Amino acid sequence: MNAKTVSQTSCTMASVMEPADANPAGLVHGGVVMKMIDNAAGVVAVRHSQTVCVTASIDRLDFHNPVFIGNLLVVKAGLNLVGKSSMEVGVRVECEDVLTGKIKHTASAYLTFVALGPDFKPITEPLPSLVLETDEEKRRNREALRRREVRLAEKTREKACQTNAGQCEI
């Protein structure tokens, strides 16, 4: 498969928040924001891999500001890292008060997706490589590599703990 740039697969989704998206106080449910994050990140993963992809993990999801009924929720997603069959997608969520034009950073997240083959198992052929064009994309890639190292080390510790309780760290 041919290499792809971050801009070729990036995705922006927007939706006006309605009463069904919110609690009685008019604050949008975190789950509504999470679903939009997962949808946008999934589009990025499928665009890059051109195959079915599933969410493998959400490394971080931080909420910064509330979203209210009537706000325009804008979700921007782009690839940070591509491995053999997995990809890290970074997502930034903003909300806009369309009456005033004021925009607030609402949330940020890092999601890992796995590309699946026809048997719904991780693909065996490597994903297209990721072409990093800007300093910002290169920085995001470096940070994603570090997060991947931390995730893999944590999985190794968890597996050791499951097989040998004496190796568990408290």
Secondary structure, DSSP 8 states (H G I E B T S, - for coil): ---EEHHHH-EEEEEE--GGGB-TTSBB-HHHHHHHHHHHHHHHHHHHHSS-EEEEEEEEEEE-S--BTT-EEEEEEEEEEE-SSEEEEEEEEEEE-TTT--EEEEEEEEEEEEEB-TTSSB-SS----EE--SHHHHHHHHHHHHHHHHHHHHHHHHHHHHH-GGG---
